[in-house]
Amino acid sequence: DEEWQKRIEIFHRPYHDAVDRVLTGVAQSSGEAPLVLSLHSYTPFWKETPRPWHAAVLWDTDNRVVDPLLAHLRATGDILVGDNEPYDGALKG
């Protein structure tokens, strides 16, 4: 528990606080909703569970960018694209 709390204080909280400050500043200065894009890789299997997607888009409540992006990725027909797969984009952290 002590080590976990130490890592939260040293890494997790400062990172999320900095992201919140930047996003708030962008929104206040521009009047626009900022777009947060994060790239991440994952293995084709998690333990025994296959993950068949070539790409995935994780998102929460604002689909203004998501819908066109999913449509574009799927348009080629040869890429299996996950919509909030293999994780739920609404999960905090």
C-alpha positions as CSV (number, residue, x, y, z in Angstrom):
1,D,0.0,0.0,0.0
2,E,2.8,2.4,0.9
3,E,4.7,1.8,-2.4
4,W,1.4,2.1,-4.4
5,Q,0.6,5.4,-2.8
6,K,4.2,6.6,-3.4
7,R,3.8,5.9,-7.1
8,I,0.5,7.6,-7.3
9,E,2.0,10.8,-5.7
10,I,5.2,10.7,-7.8
11,F,3.9,9.7,-11.2
12,H,0.1,9.3,-11.6
13,R,-1.2,12.4,-9.9
14,P,1.4,14.9,-11.4
15,Y,0.8,13.5,-14.9
16,H,-3.0,13.8,-14.7
17,D,-2.8,17.2,-13.0
18,A,-0.6,18.5,-15.8
19,V,-2.9,17.0,-18.5
20,D,-5.9,18.7,-16.8
21,R,-4.1,22.0,-16.7
22,V,-3.2,21.9,-20.4
23,L,-6.7,20.8,-21.5
24,T,-8.4,23.5,-19.3
25,G,-6.0,26.1,-20.7
26,V,-6.7,25.1,-24.3
27,A,-10.5,25.1,-23.8
28,Q,-10.5,28.4,-22.0
29,S,-8.2,30.2,-24.5
30,S,-9.8,28.8,-27.7
31,G,-13.4,28.1,-26.7
32,E,-12.9,24.7,-28.4
33,A,-13.0,21.2,-27.0
34,P,-9.4,19.9,-27.2
35,L,-8.7,16.6,-28.9
36,V,-6.6,14.2,-26.9
37,L,-4.9,11.5,-29.0
38,S,-2.8,8.8,-27.4
39,L,-1.2,5.9,-29.3
40,H,-0.7,2.6,-27.6
41,S,0.1,-1.0,-28.7
42,Y,-1.3,-4.2,-27.3
43,T,-0.5,-7.9,-27.7
44,P,-2.7,-10.1,-30.0
45,F,-3.6,-12.2,-26.9
46,W,-4.2,-11.3,-23.2
47,K,-3.5,-14.5,-21.3
48,E,-5.7,-16.9,-23.2
49,T,-8.1,-14.3,-24.7
50,P,-7.5,-13.4,-28.4
51,R,-7.5,-9.8,-29.4
52,P,-8.2,-9.8,-33.2
53,W,-8.3,-6.1,-33.9
54,H,-5.6,-4.5,-36.1
55,A,-6.5,-1.1,-34.6
56,A,-8.9,0.2,-32.0
57,V,-10.3,3.5,-31.0
58,L,-11.1,4.1,-27.4
59,W,-13.3,7.0,-26.5
60,D,-15.7,8.3,-23.9
61,T,-18.7,10.6,-24.6
62,D,-17.7,12.9,-27.5
63,N,-18.0,11.1,-30.9
64,R,-17.3,14.1,-33.1
65,V,-13.8,12.8,-34.1
66,V,-14.5,9.1,-33.4
67,D,-17.3,8.5,-35.9
68,P,-15.3,9.8,-38.9
69,L,-12.1,8.2,-37.8
70,L,-13.8,4.8,-37.4
71,A,-15.5,5.1,-40.8
72,H,-12.1,6.0,-42.4
73,L,-10.3,3.2,-40.8
74,R,-13.0,0.7,-41.7
75,A,-13.4,2.0,-45.3
76,T,-10.5,-0.1,-46.7
77,G,-12.3,-3.3,-45.7
78,D,-9.1,-5.1,-44.7
79,I,-8.6,-3.7,-41.2
80,L,-10.5,-5.1,-38.2
81,V,-11.1,-2.0,-36.1
82,G,-12.4,-2.1,-32.5
83,D,-14.8,0.5,-31.1
84,N,-13.8,0.7,-27.4
85,E,-12.1,-2.7,-27.7
86,P,-10.2,-4.3,-26.1
87,Y,-10.8,-1.7,-23.4
88,D,-13.6,0.7,-22.5
89,G,-12.5,4.3,-23.3
90,A,-14.8,5.6,-20.6
91,L,-12.7,4.0,-17.9
92,K,-10.8,6.6,-15.8
93,G,-7.0,6.2,-15.9
